[in-house]
Amino acid sequence: MSRLDVFIARMVSQRACLNRAADQTGALEGPVFELGLGNGRTYHHMREIMPDRAIYVFERAPAAHPDSTPPEERLILGDVRETLPAALERFGRTATLVHADLGGHNLEKNDAFARLISPLVEPLLAPGGLMVSSDRMYFDRLEEQPLPADAVPGRVFIYG
């Protein structure tokens, strides 16, 4: 599979999984967390499919297009290893949806990072909440969920 095909599969899968997760958590009350803003495409999509939900973005150094950048009061700046524990103190176990697309092209490094942040993400999820991730995560109580039919296995994961 070409790198272009891998990218397309990841984007199609990410959209399908976020759409499903937004539908499944729509009746829950609580914030949505986007871990990593990047260029803001995913955040922009999340605003489109969840216009009435409070979406908080965790980012070290925002550099997205202004149209795809959250308002200052919903931007949590810093390293997620520090900002996720602070979010637990601030929000408690209330996140209805957490999305993470934090990995790069080094699969070994991505896996190590997923192992590091998994225990920081799990306590943030509200009962019935979901996590959508570009990487396999390592949770104690959350289980991998089936993917939508139009998602490519192994490109995105859903946990709940």
DRENGU-791345 format. One record per residue: y, x, z of N, C-alpha, C in turn; residue in one letter; residue number from 1. Coordinates in steps of 0.2 Angstrom, whole numbers, plus 5000, padded with zeros to 4 digits. Layout:
N
[r [Y,X,Z],[Y,X,Z],[Y,X,Z],A,NUM]
...
***
This chain:
160
[r [4994,5004,5000],[5000,5000,5000],[5006,5005,5000],M,1]
[r [5011,5003,4996],[5017,5007,4995],[5021,5006,5001],S,2]
[r [5026,5010,5003],[5031,5010,5008],[5035,5003,5007],R,3]
[r [5036,5002,5001],[5040,4995,5000],[5036,4989,5001],L,4]
[r [5030,4989,5000],[5025,4984,5001],[5024,4983,5009],D,5]
[r [5024,4989,5012],[5023,4989,5020],[5030,4986,5023],V,6]
[r [5035,4988,5020],[5042,4985,5023],[5042,4977,5021],F,7]
[r [5040,4975,5015],[5041,4968,5014],[5036,4964,5018],I,8]
[r [5030,4967,5019],[5025,4963,5023],[5028,4963,5030],A,9]
[r [5031,4968,5033],[5034,4968,5040],[5039,4962,5040],R,10]
[r [5044,4962,5035],[5049,4958,5035],[5047,4950,5035],M,11]
[r [5042,4949,5030],[5039,4942,5029],[5036,4940,5036],V,12]
[r [5032,4945,5039],[5028,4943,5045],[5033,4942,5051],S,13]
[r [5038,4946,5051],[5043,4946,5057],[5047,4939,5056],Q,14]
[r [5049,4937,5050],[5052,4930,5050],[5047,4925,5051],R,15]
[r [5041,4925,5049],[5036,4920,5051],[5035,4919,5058],A,16]
[r [5034,4925,5061],[5033,4925,5068],[5039,4923,5073],C,17]
[r [5045,4925,5071],[5051,4922,5074],[5052,4915,5073],L,18]
[r [5051,4912,5067],[5051,4905,5066],[5046,4901,5070],N,19]
[r [5040,4904,5071],[5035,4900,5075],[5037,4900,5082],R,20]
[r [5039,4906,5084],[5041,4907,5092],[5047,4903,5093],A,21]
[r [5052,4903,5089],[5058,4898,5090],[5056,4891,5091],A,22]
[r [5051,4889,5087],[5049,4882,5087],[5045,4881,5093],D,23]
[r [5041,4885,5095],[5036,4884,5101],[5040,4885,5108],Q,24]
[r [5046,4888,5108],[5050,4889,5114],[5056,4885,5114],T,25]
[r [5057,4881,5109],[5063,4877,5108],[5065,4872,5114],G,26]
[r [5060,4870,5117],[5061,4865,5123],[5062,4869,5129],A,27]
[r [5061,4875,5129],[5062,4879,5136],[5069,4880,5137],L,28]
[r [5071,4881,5143],[5078,4883,5144],[5078,4890,5147],E,29]
[r [5083,4894,5144],[5083,4901,5146],[5085,4905,5140],G,30]
[r [5087,4911,5142],[5090,4916,5136],[5084,4918,5132],P,31]
[r [5087,4921,5126],[5083,4924,5121],[5085,4932,5121],V,32]
[r [5080,4936,5121],[5082,4943,5121],[5080,4947,5115],F,33]
[r [5085,4950,5112],[5083,4954,5106],[5084,4962,5108],E,34]
[r [5078,4965,5108],[5078,4972,5110],[5079,4977,5104],L,35]
[r [5085,4979,5103],[5087,4983,5097],[5091,4979,5092],G,36]
[r [5097,4981,5090],[5101,4977,5085],[5100,4980,5078],L,37]
[r [5099,4987,5078],[5099,4990,5071],[5104,4988,5067],G,38]
[r [5103,4985,5061],[5108,4983,5056],[5110,4976,5057],N,39]
[r [5106,4972,5062],[5108,4965,5064],[5105,4960,5060],G,40]
[r [5100,4962,5055],[5097,4956,5051],[5093,4951,5055],R,41]
[r [5089,4954,5060],[5085,4950,5064],[5089,4945,5068],T,42]
[r [5094,4948,5072],[5099,4945,5076],[5102,4939,5072],Y,43]
[r [5104,4941,5066],[5108,4936,5062],[5103,4930,5060],H,44]
[r [5097,4931,5059],[5092,4926,5058],[5090,4922,5064],H,45]
[r [5090,4925,5070],[5089,4922,5076],[5094,4917,5077],M,46]
[r [5100,4919,5076],[5106,4914,5077],[5105,4908,5072],R,47]
[r [5103,4909,5066],[5102,4904,5061],[5097,4899,5064],E,48]
[r [5091,4901,5066],[5086,4897,5068],[5086,4894,5075],I,49]
[r [5091,4897,5079],[5092,4895,5086],[5099,4895,5088],M,50]
[r [5103,4891,5084],[5110,4891,5085],[5113,4889,5092],P,51]
[r [5109,4885,5096],[5111,4883,5102],[5108,4887,5108],D,52]
[r [5105,4893,5106],[5102,4897,5112],[5106,4903,5113],R,53]
[r [5106,4905,5119],[5110,4911,5121],[5106,4917,5120],A,54]
[r [5108,4921,5115],[5104,4927,5113],[5108,4933,5115],I,55]
[r [5104,4937,5119],[5107,4943,5122],[5104,4949,5118],Y,56]
[r [5108,4954,5116],[5105,4960,5112],[5106,4966,5117],V,57]
[r [5100,4969,5117],[5100,4976,5121],[5100,4981,5116],F,58]
[r [5105,4986,5116],[5106,4991,5111],[5110,4997,5114],E,59]
[r [5108,5003,5112],[5111,5009,5114],[5118,5010,5111],R,60]
[r [5118,5010,5105],[5124,5011,5101],[5125,5006,5095],A,61]
[r [5128,5001,5096],[5128,4996,5090],[5132,4998,5084],P,62]
[r [5129,4997,5078],[5132,4999,5072],[5131,4994,5067],A,63]
[r [5130,4988,5068],[5128,4983,5064],[5134,4980,5060],A,64]
[r [5133,4977,5055],[5139,4973,5051],[5142,4968,5057],H,65]
[r [5149,4968,5057],[5152,4963,5061],[5149,4956,5062],P,66]
[r [5147,4954,5056],[5144,4947,5056],[5138,4946,5059],D,67]
[r [5135,4952,5060],[5128,4952,5063],[5128,4956,5070],S,68]
[r [5134,4956,5073],[5134,4959,5080],[5136,4953,5085],T,69]
[r [5133,4953,5091],[5134,4948,5096],[5141,4949,5099],P,70]
[r [5143,4943,5102],[5149,4944,5106],[5148,4949,5112],P,71]
[r [5154,4952,5114],[5153,4957,5119],[5149,4955,5125],E,72]
[r [5150,4948,5127],[5147,4946,5133],[5140,4945,5132],E,73]
[r [5137,4945,5126],[5130,4945,5125],[5127,4951,5123],R,74]
[r [5131,4957,5123],[5128,4963,5121],[5127,4968,5127],L,75]
[r [5121,4970,5128],[5119,4974,5134],[5118,4981,5132],I,76]
[r [5123,4985,5134],[5123,4992,5131],[5119,4997,5136],L,77]
[r [5115,5001,5133],[5111,5006,5136],[5104,5007,5134],G,78]
[r [5101,5011,5137],[5094,5012,5136],[5090,5007,5139],D,79]
[r [5085,5004,5135],[5081,4998,5138],[5077,5000,5144],V,80]
[r [5075,5006,5145],[5072,5008,5151],[5076,5007,5157],R,81]
[r [5083,5007,5156],[5087,5005,5162],[5090,4998,5162],E,82]
[r [5091,4996,5155],[5094,4989,5155],[5089,4983,5156],T,83]
[r [5083,4984,5154],[5078,4979,5156],[5077,4978,5163],L,84]
[r [5076,4983,5167],[5075,4982,5175],[5082,4978,5177],P,85]
[r [5088,4980,5175],[5094,4977,5177],[5094,4970,5174],A,86]
[r [5091,4968,5169],[5091,4961,5166],[5087,4957,5171],A,87]
[r [5081,4960,5173],[5077,4956,5178],[5081,4954,5184],L,88]
[r [5085,4959,5187],[5089,4957,5192],[5094,4952,5191],E,89]
[r [5097,4952,5185],[5102,4947,5183],[5100,4941,5181],R,90]
[r [5094,4940,5177],[5092,4934,5174],[5085,4932,5177],F,91]
[r [5082,4936,5181],[5075,4934,5183],[5070,4933,5178],G,92]
[r [5065,4929,5179],[5060,4928,5175],[5061,4921,5170],R,93]
[r [5066,4922,5166],[5069,4916,5163],[5069,4917,5155],T,94]
[r [5068,4923,5152],[5068,4924,5145],[5063,4919,5141],A,95]
[r [5065,4915,5137],[5060,4911,5133],[5057,4914,5127],T,96]
[r [5061,4919,5125],[5058,4923,5119],[5061,4930,5119],L,97]
[r [5057,4935,5118],[5059,4942,5118],[5057,4944,5111],V,98]
[r [5061,4947,5107],[5059,4951,5101],[5061,4958,5101],H,99]
[r [5056,4962,5099],[5057,4969,5099],[5055,4972,5092],A,100]
[r [5059,4976,5089],[5058,4979,5083],[5061,4986,5084],D,101]
[r [5058,4990,5089],[5061,4996,5091],[5057,5002,5088],L,102]
[r [5052,5001,5085],[5048,5007,5083],[5051,5010,5076],G,103]
[r [5049,5017,5075],[5051,5020,5069],[5045,5021,5065],G,104]
[r [5045,5027,5061],[5039,5028,5057],[5034,5032,5060],H,105]
[r [5035,5035,5066],[5030,5038,5069],[5026,5034,5074],N,106]
[r [5020,5032,5071],[5015,5027,5075],[5013,5029,5082],L,107]
[r [5012,5036,5083],[5010,5038,5089],[5016,5037,5094],E,108]
[r [5022,5039,5092],[5028,5038,5096],[5030,5031,5098],K,109]
[r [5029,5027,5093],[5030,5019,5094],[5025,5017,5099],N,110]
[r [5018,5019,5099],[5014,5017,5104],[5015,5019,5111],D,111]
[r [5018,5025,5111],[5020,5028,5118],[5026,5024,5121],A,112]
[r [5030,5022,5116],[5036,5018,5118],[5034,5011,5120],F,113]
[r [5029,5008,5116],[5027,5001,5118],[5024,5001,5125],A,114]
[r [5020,5006,5126],[5017,5007,5133],[5022,5007,5138],R,115]
[r [5027,5011,5137],[5033,5012,5142],[5036,5005,5143],L,116]
[r [5038,5002,5138],[5042,4996,5139],[5038,4989,5141],I,117]
[r [5032,4989,5139],[5028,4983,5141],[5028,4981,5148],S,118]
[r [5028,4985,5153],[5028,4983,5160],[5036,4981,5162],P,119]
[r [5041,4983,5157],[5047,4981,5159],[5049,4974,5156],L,120]
[r [5046,4972,5150],[5047,4966,5147],[5043,4960,5150],V,121]
[r [5037,4961,5152],[5032,4956,5155],[5036,4952,5160],E,122]
[r [5039,4955,5165],[5041,4951,5171],[5048,4947,5169],P,123]
[r [5050,4948,5163],[5056,4944,5161],[5055,4938,5158],L,124]
[r [5048,4937,5155],[5047,4931,5151],[5045,4925,5156],L,125]
[r [5049,4919,5154],[5048,4913,5158],[5041,4910,5157],A,126]
[r [5038,4906,5161],[5032,4903,5159],[5032,4899,5153],P,127]
[r [5028,4900,5148],[5028,4897,5142],[5032,4901,5137],G,128]
[r [5035,4907,5139],[5039,4911,5135],[5035,4915,5130],G,129]
[r [5038,4918,5125],[5034,4922,5120],[5037,4929,5119],L,130]
[r [5034,4933,5117],[5036,4940,5114],[5034,4941,5107],M,131]
[r [5038,4943,5103],[5037,4945,5096],[5039,4952,5095],V,132]
[r [5034,4956,5093],[5035,4963,5093],[5032,4966,5086],S,133]
[r [5036,4971,5084],[5033,4975,5078],[5028,4980,5080],S,134]
[r [5026,4981,5086],[5021,4985,5089],[5017,4982,5093],D,135]
[r [5010,4984,5094],[5006,4981,5099],[5008,4983,5106],R,136]
[r [5008,4978,5110],[5011,4979,5117],[5005,4979,5122],M,137]
[r [5006,4981,5128],[5001,4982,5133],[5003,4978,5139],Y,138]
[r [5001,4972,5140],[5003,4968,5145],[4997,4966,5150],F,139]
[r [4998,4965,5156],[4993,4963,5161],[4991,4956,5160],D,140]
[r [4996,4951,5159],[4995,4944,5160],[4996,4941,5153],R,141]
[r [5000,4944,5148],[5001,4940,5142],[4995,4942,5137],L,142]
[r [4994,4937,5133],[4989,4938,5128],[4991,4938,5121],E,143]
[r [4988,4941,5116],[4990,4941,5109],[4988,4934,5107],E,144]
[r [4993,4931,5103],[4993,4924,5100],[4991,4925,5093],Q,145]
[r [4988,4920,5090],[4987,4919,5083],[4993,4920,5079],P,146]
[r [4993,4923,5073],[4999,4923,5069],[4999,4917,5064],L,147]
[r [5005,4916,5062],[5006,4911,5057],[5002,4913,5050],P,148]
[r [5001,4908,5046],[4997,4909,5040],[5000,4914,5036],A,149]
[r [5007,4914,5035],[5011,4918,5031],[5013,4925,5034],D,150]
[r [5010,4927,5039],[5011,4933,5042],[5005,4938,5041],A,151]
[r [5007,4944,5040],[5001,4949,5038],[4999,4953,5045],V,152]
[r [4993,4952,5046],[4990,4955,5053],[4991,4962,5053],P,153]
[r [4993,4964,5059],[4995,4971,5061],[5002,4973,5059],G,154]
[r [5006,4969,5056],[5013,4970,5055],[5018,4968,5061],R,155]
[r [5016,4962,5064],[5020,4959,5069],[5015,4956,5074],V,156]
[r [5016,4956,5080],[5012,4953,5085],[5016,4948,5089],F,157]
[r [5012,4943,5092],[5015,4938,5096],[5011,4938,5103],I,158]
[r [5015,4938,5108],[5011,4938,5115],[5014,4932,5119],Y,159]
[r [5010,4929,5123],[5012,4923,5127],[5007,4922,5133],G,160]
***
